[in-house]
Amino acid sequence: MLAALGARYDTEQQPQAITAISIVGIGDRLSLGADHLAKEGLTRRSITSTLIDSPALMKMAVDDKIESWTFPQGALSQLRREMAGGHPGLMTKTGLHTFVDPRQQGGRQSPSTPAQFVEVKKIDGEEWLFFRPLPLNVALLRGTTADEDGNITMEEEAVLGEMLAMAQATRRAAGGGRRKRICWIPLF
């Protein structure tokens, strides 16, 4: 699906300015996976736990051609569940006093990336990192079977990962309508 998305952009220049979010790094460290999204105009932002698996996307971040953040994998996973539940974000100590802390890089991987998803909060005198919800309106979800109403089954999938939370978070962010575009592929 990522290859098809990249190919569609090559021929139609659509979609444009997407925010690609993945909990894990996606790719073979050569040219597959998220590297299909490494096209100027197609991708505006990348939010993931690592860019090492997608060298072309990593180069776009280093060259400041996209906004890019890397956050701890567990924090992204828990944030997705918080978003699915309609919570305002995730409070955690994971990443405190590291490059994820907004007093350092805030997880930013490109020079002009804004500091907008993580902030330090104090509760009872203790510092915590607060991860804000991420923008969602489409999810690509790998499943065994699907029907025209968007119901997806996972009975033959090797790893369920955060698929349910991903679908729920996207549905909630998209307004919860029955015909919203929800199809997430946990890209790992």
C-alpha positions in Angstrom: 0.0 0.0 0.0 2.9 2.4 0.7 4.4 1.6 -2.7 1.0 2.3 -4.3 0.6 5.5 -2.4 4.1 6.7 -3.6 3.3 5.6 -7.2 0.0 7.5 -7.1 1.8 10.6 -6.0 4.2 10.2 -8.9 1.5 10.1 -11.5 -1.3 12.3 -9.9 0.5 14.5 -7.4 -2.1 13.3 -4.8 -2.4 13.0 -1.9 -0.3 15.9 -0.7 1.2 17.1 2.6 0.4 13.9 4.6 1.5 13.3 8.2 2.9 9.7 8.3 2.6 8.2 11.8 4.0 4.8 12.7 4.7 3.4 16.1 7.7 1.4 14.8 10.2 2.0 12.1 9.0 0.8 8.7 11.4 -0.3 6.1 14.4 -2.5 5.1 17.0 0.2 5.7 17.4 0.4 1.9 14.4 1.5 0.0 11.2 -0.2 1.1 8.5 0.7 3.6 8.2 4.4 4.6 10.8 5.3 2.0 7.9 5.1 -0.6 6.6 8.3 1.2 9.9 10.1 0.9 8.8 12.5 -1.9 8.7 16.3 -1.6 5.1 17.4 -1.6 3.7 14.0 -0.6 4.9 13.9 3.0 4.8 17.0 5.2 5.5 15.3 8.6 6.9 12.1 9.9 6.1 10.9 13.5 7.6 7.6 14.5 9.8 5.8 17.0 12.8 5.6 14.6 13.8 6.7 11.2 16.8 4.3 10.7 14.7 1.8 8.8 13.7 4.5 6.2 16.9 6.2 5.0 15.2 8.4 2.3 12.7 9.7 4.9 15.6 10.2 7.4 17.5 12.2 4.7 14.4 14.4 4.1 14.3 15.1 7.9 18.0 15.9 8.1 17.8 18.1 5.0 14.8 19.9 6.7 12.4 19.0 3.8 9.8 17.6 6.3 8.9 18.1 9.9 10.0 15.1 11.8 9.7 13.8 15.3 10.9 10.5 16.9 9.3 9.5 20.2 9.7 6.4 22.4 7.9 3.4 20.9 6.1 2.6 24.2 5.0 6.3 24.6 3.6 6.3 21.1 1.8 3.0 21.7 0.3 4.3 25.0 -0.6 7.6 23.4 -2.6 5.8 20.7 -4.6 4.0 23.4 -5.2 7.3 25.2 -6.4 8.9 22.0 -8.7 5.9 21.4 -10.2 6.5 24.8 -10.8 10.2 24.2 -8.2 11.3 26.8 -6.4 14.6 26.4 -3.0 12.9 25.9 -0.4 10.8 27.7 1.5 11.7 30.9 4.7 9.7 31.4 8.2 10.1 32.7 9.5 8.2 29.6 11.8 10.5 27.7 12.2 13.0 30.6 15.7 14.6 30.4 16.4 13.0 27.0 16.2 14.4 23.5 12.4 13.9 23.8 12.2 16.5 26.6 11.1 19.8 25.0 13.8 21.6 27.0 16.2 19.7 24.7 14.9 18.7 21.3 11.3 17.7 22.0 11.8 14.7 19.8 12.4 16.9 16.7 14.6 15.4 14.0 14.7 18.3 11.5 15.8 21.9 12.2 12.5 23.8 11.5 10.2 21.2 13.1 8.0 23.0 15.7 7.9 21.9 19.3 4.2 21.0 19.5 3.6 17.5 20.7 5.5 17.3 24.1 5.5 19.6 27.1 6.8 19.3 30.7 4.0 19.4 33.3 4.4 19.5 37.1 2.1 17.4 39.3 2.7 17.6 43.0 6.1 19.0 42.4 7.2 16.1 40.1 8.0 16.7 36.4 6.2 14.6 33.8 6.2 14.7 30.0 2.8 15.3 28.4 2.4 14.0 24.9 -0.5 15.7 23.0 -2.7 13.7 20.6 -1.5 13.3 17.1 -3.4 14.4 14.0 -5.4 11.5 12.5 -7.9 11.2 9.7 -6.9 8.0 7.8 -5.5 4.7 9.0 -4.1 1.9 7.0 -4.8 -1.4 8.8 -3.7 -4.8 7.8 -6.4 -7.5 8.4 -7.2 -11.0 7.2 -10.6 -10.0 5.7 -12.7 -6.8 5.4 -16.2 -6.0 4.3 -17.6 -2.9 2.6 -18.6 -1.4 5.9 -15.0 -1.3 7.1 -15.2 -4.2 9.5 -11.8 -6.0 9.6 -10.9 -9.3 11.0 -7.5 -10.3 12.3 -7.8 -14.1 12.8 -4.8 -15.0 10.6 -2.5 -12.0 11.5 0.7 -12.8 13.2 0.8 -9.7 15.3 -2.1 -7.6 16.4 0.0 -4.8 17.9 -2.0 -1.6 18.3 -4.4 -2.2 15.4 -7.5 -1.9 17.5 -6.3 1.2 19.3 -5.2 2.7 15.9 -8.6 2.1 14.4 -10.4 3.4 17.5 -8.2 6.6 17.7 -8.7 7.3 14.0 -12.5 6.9 14.2 -12.7 9.1 17.3 -10.5 11.8 15.6 -12.5 11.6 12.4 -15.7 12.3 14.2 -16.9 8.7 14.7 -19.1 8.5 11.6 -19.7 5.1 10.1 -18.2 5.9 6.7 -15.0 7.6 7.9 -11.8 6.5 6.1 -10.3 4.0 8.5 -7.9 1.4 7.3 -4.6 1.2 9.1 -1.6 -1.0 8.4 0.6 -1.4 11.4 3.7 -0.9 9.4 6.3 -3.1 11.0 
